[in-house]
Amino acid sequence: MARPMEKITDINDTKELWKVAVRVAHKWKVVTNNKEHFEMIFQDKEGCDIHVVVPTACMAAYNEKFEVDRTYTVSNFAVQPNNLVFKPSSHKFLVKFTGGTVVGDVDKHDIPPKPRPFTSFPDIINGNYQKNVLIDVIGMLESVGYQQT
C-alpha cells in the first residue's frame, strides 16, 4: 500500500518516513571550506514552505534532477530542527537529503507558485518582520560608491 502525501506544515522530527508533493521555489549553491552543496525551498499546494539541504555527498545524485518551478514527489529524507541564525524559511524544521531519499513524479502535481511576499520599506523601518528569517525586498540601486572587502 502506497503511503499518502503529507503536508509540509506537518513535517517534524517525530518520525523518519515522509512523502511530500512539492514545487521547487528557489535553488542555490553553497560553498563552505571548498566543499559545495546546494539548498532549496520546497513549497506545497497549501503554500507552506521548508528549507532543504542537499549535502555534498548527495549532490551528484540530485543536482541535475531539481529545477526551479517544477514539481516532484520526495520521500525518505531526514528532518532536523531549523536552528540557523538566518533562515530562508520560517518552518521550525528543515529537510536534509540522505542516500535513501527518493525523488519521482516530475511535473505530475498541480502546485501553483506562491506569490512572493515582499516586505515593505515601512515594515522594515518599523521592525515589523521576523528578524531571523530572510525577506524579499523590491528596491532600486541608486549609486555605488567606495567599496572595501
N, C-alpha and C positions, 0 to 999 in steps of 0.2 A: 504494500500500500504506500503510495507516494505521500510524503509529508506535505502539509498545507503551507501556503505562503504566509509569512508573518510580516507585521508592520515594523518599520524602523523604530517607531516610538516605543515598541515593546522590547527592543534589544537591551539585554542586561547581562551581567556575568553569572547568573544563577544556573545556566546550562551551557552546553558546548555545541549543540547542533542547531543551527539556524538555517532558514531558507527564505530569501527575500527576492522580490522583483524590484529592480532599481533602474534609475536613469543616472548616467554619469553627468553631474552638473559642472564639475571642474576637475582638472587633472594637471599635476605639475611634478617636475623632478626636483629632488633634493640631493645635494652633495654635502656630505659631512665626513671629515677625515679621509678624503679621497675615495669615499665609497658612495655610490649612487643608488638611490631607491626612488620610488615615486609614490605620490599620495593623491587621493581623490576625495571628492564629496559625492556620496550617493544620496539620491532623493527617491522617495516612493510616491505612489499615486495620491497619498494624503498631503504631500508637500513637506513631510518631515525629512530632515537630512542628518547625515552622520559622516564623520571624518573616517577615512580609510587609509591605512598604511600598508604598502606592499614592500616588504623588506628586500634588501639586496639579493638574498638567496632565492627569492621567488620572482625577481624582476624579469628574468629571461622568459619565464613561462607565461607571464601575464601582461607585459608591457604592450605588445602588439595587439592583444585582444581588446583592450579598452580604448574607446574613443568617446569624446565628449558628445552629449546629446543622443547617445544610443542607449538602448535598454538591454538588460541582462537578468538572468536568474543566477544568484550567487548563493552558495551554501558551504557549510563546514569551515567556518572561519573562527578565529579567536576573538574574544571580546575583552577589552581592558578598560579600566577607568580612564576617562578623559581628563587627566591632571596636567595638561600642558599649560604653560604660562599664558600663551596666546593661542586661542582655539579657533580653527576655521569653522567649527560648528558648536552650537550651544548644547548638543546632546551630551548627557552625562557619561556616555561610554564612547569608545572608538573601536573600529573593526581593524584587525590585523590579519593579513593573509598568511596562510601556512602552506606547507607542501600538499596538504589534503584538501585545500579549497577547490571547489568545483564551480566552473563558470559555463553557462549554456544559454539557450533560448535567446539568441541575439536578435534584437528588434522584434520580439514577439509580444511585448507588453505595451499597453496604452497608458503611458505615463507622460502627461503633458509637462513641459518645462515650468518650473516655478518662477514667478516674476521675481526679479532681483530686488531685494528690499534696500533701496538706497537710503542712507541716513542723512537727514537734512543738516545743514550747517547750524541752524538754531539749536537742534538737538545735541549736536557735538559741543557747541559753546556752553550749553546749559548742563552738559553731562548726562543727558537722557538717553543713555545707551549702555549696554553691557560692556564694561571696560576691558574684560579679558577675552572677548570674542571679536575676531576681525570683522570689520564693517566695510561696506561698499559705499563709496562717495563719488558723486559726479562733480568735477571741477574743471578748471582751465589753468594751464600753466601760463603765467604772465611773463616771467623772465627767469633767466638762470644767471646767478651771479658767481662770485668766487666759491670754489668748491675745494674741500680738503678731505682726503680719505683718512 
